[in-house]
Amino acid sequence: PFYTALGKMTTVGKEVFINFGCTFLDQGGITLEDGVFIGPGVKIATEGHPEEPEKRHSLLTAPVVIRRNAWIGAGAIILPGVTVGENAIVAAGAIVKKNVADNTIVGGVPARHIRHINTTDK
């Protein structure tokens, strides 16, 4: 199963794989570029609420972009306004609240930089 708030605010590129049990709250817009892998149970949220009690019934949205060939590990949560860079890896169970640079691995709660990805030039 796959769950989404709207569905029509999500753009999916070529050769994208979305595993089972994922939830996309997409009112702010979700872009999955070509070659993205999404692990099981991933949650992508583009929606949130103000912290002030009198404003909590309002909805705040910010887009999420997952760049080309990025991998999102099982159970990771991507929060509103985040861009995950090209070729980046988000470790399983990570909670990502800040942008992830190209060619890097992040993990943890909150997600932190672990290392750069070794690349080989062709």
N, C-alpha and C positions, 0 to 999 in steps of 0.2 A: 504493500500500500504506500501511497504518496499523498501527502496532505498539503493544501495550499489555501490561503485566505481568499485570493481572487483568481490567480492563475494567469490572467491576461496581462499582468504587469511583470511577467518573467520572460526573459529572452534567452533562448538556448542556442548555442552555436553548433557546429558540426562535431561529430564524434565525441559527444558529451555522454558520460555515464553517471546516472543517478541511481544509487542503490536503494534498497527498500527502507521503509519507515522514516523517510525524511519529511520535514515540515518546513514550508516556505511561507512566511508572512510577508507578502510581496507588495503591499500598497505603496511603498516608497520606490519600488522598482528593483528587480534583481536581474543582473546580466551575467550569464555563464558563457564565457568565450570558448572558442574551439578547443577541444581536447581536454576539457576539465573532467576530473573524476571526483565524485561526491560519495563518500562512504556511507554505510548504513546508519540511520538514526541522526543524521546531521540536521541541525536547525539553523535556518537563515532568517533573521528578523530584520525587517526594514522599518518596524514600527515600535514606538515606545510612548511613554506618557511623561508629562512634567512631574517633578517631585513635589511641587506645592500642592497640598491637599485640595485647595479650591480650584485647581486647574487640572486635576488628574483625569477628568472625563474628556479632556482634549487628547487628540492623537498627534504625535510628532512623527514625521517620516523622514528617512534619509536613505538614498540608494546603496545597494551592495553590489560590488563588481568583483567577479572572480576572473582574473586574467588567464590568458591562454596557457594550457598545459598545467595549471595548478591542481594540486591534490588536496582534498579536505578529508581528514581521517574520521573514522567512525565516532559518532557521538559528539563531534565538535559543534560549537555554537558560534555563529558569526553575527555580530551585533550591528545595528544601524550605522550607516555611513562608512563602513569598512571597505577598502579595496585590498584584495589579496593579489599580490604581484605575479607576473609571468613566471612559470615553472616553480613557484613557491610550494612548500608543503606545510600544512597545518596538522600537527600531531593529533592523534585520537584523544578525545576528551578535552581539548583546549577550548578556552573561551576567548575569542578574539574581539577586542574592543578598539584596537588601533590598526592602522594600515600595516600590511606585511610587504616588505620590499621584494623585488624580483629576486629569484634564485636564492631564497633563504628558507630555513626551517624554523618554525616557531612551535612552542608547546607550553602547556601549563595553564594555571588559572591565577591571574589573567595570563594570556599567552605572552611569552617573551622570546626574544631571538635566541636560538640555540646555536646555529652555525650557518655558514654559506654552503650552498650545494656545489659539489665538485662537478665541473662540466668539462667535456672534452670537445675540442674543436674538430670538425670534420675536414 
